Amino acid sequence: MSAIAVECSGVDGGWVACVTVTDHGASREFEVGVTEGELARFAPGAADPTNLVRRSFEFLLAREPKESILRSFGLSTIVRYFPEYEREIHRP
């Protein structure tokens, strides 16, 4: 199981999330952009994207190793690679 650490910083129109994924003694860092619109679309009512980003990485890691995940991307990019993301991310 992977440990996922997420730190979000506000920027104009959204956030930048710095994510560290650690498993088997190795870490990899990622930068994820989240717009206000993406937060409203994927996590309605959330005040910040920390939990959404963590759940998004859980989703990604269930499908591919951390080494296959893009190092920097916007949250909506996930839908292009995994069309089921939007449906899955809304599940509790």
C-alpha positions in Angstrom: 0.0 0.0 0.0 1.2 3.5 -0.9 1.5 6.4 1.5 0.1 9.6 -0.1 1.0 13.0 1.3 -0.8 16.1 -0.2 -0.1 19.8 0.4 -2.2 22.3 -1.4 -1.4 26.0 -2.0 -3.9 28.5 -3.4 -3.1 30.2 -6.7 -5.2 32.5 -8.9 -8.3 30.5 -9.9 -7.5 27.3 -8.0 -4.7 25.4 -6.3 -1.4 23.6 -6.8 -1.1 20.3 -5.0 2.3 18.9 -4.2 1.9 15.2 -3.8 4.4 12.6 -2.5 3.7 8.9 -3.0 5.9 6.5 -1.0 5.9 2.7 -1.3 8.5 0.0 -1.0 10.9 2.6 0.5 10.9 4.8 -2.6 9.2 8.2 -3.1 8.0 10.1 -6.1 6.8 13.7 -6.2 4.0 15.2 -8.3 2.5 18.5 -9.0 -1.2 18.7 -9.7 -3.1 21.8 -10.8 -6.8 22.0 -9.6 -9.0 24.8 -10.8 -12.0 26.1 -8.9 -14.2 24.5 -11.6 -12.6 21.1 -11.3 -13.1 21.2 -7.5 -16.8 22.1 -8.0 -17.2 19.3 -10.7 -15.4 16.5 -8.9 -15.9 17.3 -5.2 -19.0 19.6 -4.9 -19.1 21.5 -1.7 -15.4 20.9 -0.8 -13.5 24.0 0.5 -10.1 22.8 -0.8 -8.9 20.0 -3.0 -6.7 18.1 -0.5 -9.1 15.1 -0.1 -10.0 15.1 -3.8 -6.3 14.9 -4.8 -5.6 12.1 -2.3 -8.6 10.1 -3.6 -7.5 10.8 -7.2 -4.1 9.3 -6.5 -5.7 6.3 -4.8 -7.7 5.9 -8.0 -4.6 6.2 -10.2 -2.4 3.9 -8.1 -5.1 1.2 -8.3 -4.6 1.2 -12.1 -0.9 1.9 -12.6 2.4 2.2 -10.6 3.5 5.6 -9.4 6.3 5.6 -12.0 3.7 5.6 -14.8 1.8 8.7 -13.5 2.7 12.0 -15.1 4.9 14.2 -12.8 2.9 17.3 -13.5 -0.7 17.5 -14.7 -4.1 19.2 -14.3 -6.7 17.2 -12.5 -9.0 16.9 -15.6 -6.2 15.1 -17.4 -7.1 12.0 -15.5 -10.5 11.8 -17.4 -8.6 11.7 -20.8 -6.7 8.6 -19.7 -9.4 7.0 -17.5 -13.0 7.9 -18.6 -14.4 6.2 -15.6 -12.6 8.6 -13.2 -15.5 11.1 -12.9 -18.0 8.3 -12.1 -15.6 6.6 -9.6 -14.5 9.8 -7.8 -18.1 10.7 -6.9 -18.5 7.4 -4.9 -18.1 7.8 -1.2 
